[in-house]
Amino acid sequence: MDYLTLRKEVVEAGLLNRQYGYYALKFIITFGTLALSYVLLATVDSFVFQLFNAAFLAFAIVQVGYMMHDAIHMQIFSDKWKNDFAGILTGGLTVNVSSSWGDAHLLHHKAPNHVDLDPDVNMPILAFSEEQALQKKGLAKFLVKHQAFIWFPLLTSVAFIMRFGNTVTLVKNIRGKRWKFHLTEAVFLLAGCALYFGVILNSLSFTQAIVFLLVSNVLTGLYMGTSFATNHKAMPLMKERLDFLHMQVLTARNVKSSPFTDIWYGGLNYQIEHHLFPSMPRNNYGKASKIIKTFCRQQSIEHCEAGVFQTYKDILGHFHRIGAVLRNPDATRATTAG
């Protein structure tokens, strides 16, 4: 009932209405940024400059990736097929990632930070609770012991893992019920890869191209990983399913809004607003935040918001505390007993 009351207020404010003008501008800007990077690759004959361009390309790819995320949540169009096509266009053709990753992402939205139901808190080489840490064996156990120190380096592999993993998933999906959709997606993905590798290999020597690809993909993974990590890491884990309102608000963290954070995080800094209203157009989050903060205060529901540096400090501190159960098991048991 509480959520329905909140939703009624948000709907009456017109915050779930489609924002076609905004997204048209975002498409122009994000695709223009990506195109600019490719033009610079093809026209500037300086490898030192191209290393900076590799970082710029990483920024552009993640920005387009945010558009893909919006399409998966039906934030752009009212019709599903239009959002599906936008997902294919942004994902396959430009980011070189299949929208199939959205299946797991939508599972996360249904039960964020639930220890059994959220795939984002069940990772082989990270632990989000002491219980998870104690279950690790071998290399995974060693990594979890020191996860606060290796977390940032691990994120540099995100782009490689997503591109490989989602390509495998896409191949499997082609054999499923929506094979026509996934086959179309595969065609766009191949075209996008041809464009991506073609421009880079034709603009640079082979050795330079390899270095460029490594730098760009490492930075893409780091940017993408740190952006999504601010949303739920170091927030409460749930063992039981709460009502929708409490489940979404208590497990999410907002990063304080500013012109920089709004652009850098692609609207994901408004994580609470996004989880409560996944199909809300991104540019309405700020208005919705005022309504939601007031509502949560009236209902005595904790609404977490932190600055950029405090957010990462909290995440690293949480990882370090969880790893302590493996680094100092005797001290941890003594503390628990006391």
Residue pairs with C-beta under 8 A, 6 or more apart in sequence:
2 243
2 245
2 299
3 243
3 244
3 245
3 276
5 295
6 245
6 276
6 291
6 292
6 295
7 277
9 291
9 295
10 16
10 277
10 280
10 288
10 291
10 292
13 287
13 288
13 291
15 277
15 280
15 281
15 284
15 287
15 288
15 291
16 277
16 279
16 280
16 281
16 284
17 281
18 76
18 77
18 78
18 281
19 281
19 282
19 283
19 284
22 281
22 282
22 283
23 67
23 70
23 76
23 281
26 67
26 282
27 67
30 60
30 63
30 64
30 66
30 67
31 64
31 94
33 59
33 60
33 63
34 57
34 60
34 61
34 63
34 64
34 94
36 56
36 60
37 53
37 56
37 57
37 60
38 195
38 199
40 49
40 50
40 53
40 56
41 50
41 53
41 57
41 199
41 200
41 203
41 204
42 199
42 202
42 203
44 50
44 53
47 204
47 208
50 203
50 204
50 208
50 212
51 211
51 212
51 215
53 212
54 212
54 215
54 216
54 219
55 215
55 216
55 219
57 216
57 220
58 216
58 217
58 219
58 220
58 223
59 223
61 94
61 95
61 216
61 220
62 220
62 223
62 224
62 227
62 266
63 266
64 90
64 94
64 95
65 90
65 91
65 95
65 97
65 224
65 266
66 266
66 267
66 268
66 282
67 76
67 86
67 90
68 86
68 87
68 90
68 91
68 95
68 97
68 99
69 105
69 266
69 268
70 76
70 86
70 267
70 281
70 282
71 83
71 84
71 86
71 87
71 90
71 99
72 83
72 87
72 99
72 102
72 105
72 106
73 274
73 278
73 279
74 80
74 83
74 278
74 279
75 83
75 278
75 279
75 280
75 281
75 282
76 82
76 83
76 86
76 281
77 83
77 86
84 99
84 181
87 99
87 102
88 99
88 184
88 185
88 188
89 188
91 97
91 98
91 99
91 185
91 189
92 98
92 99
92 185
92 186
92 187
92 188
92 189
92 191
92 192
93 188
93 189
93 191
93 192
93 195
94 192
95 192
96 163
96 189
96 192
96 193
96 196
97 162
97 163
97 166
98 166
98 167
98 169
98 170
98 185
98 186
98 189
99 185
100 166
100 169
100 170
100 173
100 182
100 185
101 162
101 165
101 166
101 169
103 169
104 119
104 120
107 117
107 118
107 119
108 118
108 119
108 120
109 275
109 278
110 117
111 117
111 118
111 238
111 241
111 247
112 118
112 120
112 232
112 238
112 247
112 248
112 251
112 252
112 275
113 120
113 121
113 128
113 232
113 235
113 236
113 237
113 238
113 251
114 121
114 237
114 238
114 239
114 241
114 247
115 121
115 122
115 129
115 131
115 132
115 237
115 238
115 239
116 239
117 241
120 232
121 128
121 232
121 237
122 132
124 140
125 139
125 140
125 143
125 144
125 147
125 154
126 143
126 144
126 147
126 151
126 154
126 319
127 133
127 136
127 144
127 147
127 322
127 323
128 233
128 237
128 318
128 322
129 237
129 322
130 322
130 325
130 332
132 144
132 322
133 144
133 322
133 323
133 325
133 326
134 325
134 326
136 143
136 144
136 326
141 326
143 150
144 322
144 323
144 326
145 323
145 326
145 327
146 323
146 327
147 319
147 320
147 322
147 323
148 316
148 317
148 319
148 320
148 323
151 315
151 316
151 319
152 222
152 226
154 225
155 221
155 222
155 224
155 225
155 226
155 229
156 218
156 219
156 221
156 222
156 225
157 221
158 220
158 221
158 222
158 224
158 225
159 217
159 218
159 220
159 221
159 224
160 217
160 221
161 221
162 221
162 224
167 189
170 182
170 185
170 186
170 189
171 186
173 179
173 182
174 182
174 183
174 186
176 182
200 209
200 212
200 213
201 209
203 209
204 212
226 312
227 264
227 265
227 266
227 268
228 268
229 315
230 253
230 255
230 265
230 268
230 269
230 271
230 308
230 311
230 312
230 315
231 252
231 253
231 268
231 271
232 251
232 252
232 253
232 271
233 315
233 318
233 319
234 253
234 314
234 315
234 317
234 318
234 319
235 250
235 251
235 252
235 253
235 304
236 250
236 251
237 251
238 247
238 250
238 251
241 247
242 250
245 276
245 301
246 301
248 272
248 275
248 276
249 272
249 275
249 276
249 296
249 301
249 302
249 303
250 301
250 302
251 275
252 271
252 272
252 275
252 304
253 271
253 272
253 304
253 305
253 306
253 311
254 269
254 270
254 271
254 272
254 273
254 289
254 303
254 304
254 305
254 306
255 261
255 265
255 269
255 271
255 305
255 306
255 307
255 308
255 311
256 269
256 305
256 306
256 307
256 308
257 269
257 270
257 286
257 289
261 269
261 308
262 269
262 286
266 282
267 274
267 282
267 283
267 285
268 274
270 285
270 286
270 288
270 289
272 289
272 292
272 303
272 304
273 280
273 285
273 288
273 289
273 292
274 280
274 285
276 292
277 288
280 288
292 303
293 303
296 302
296 303
297 303
306 314
324 331
324 332
325 332
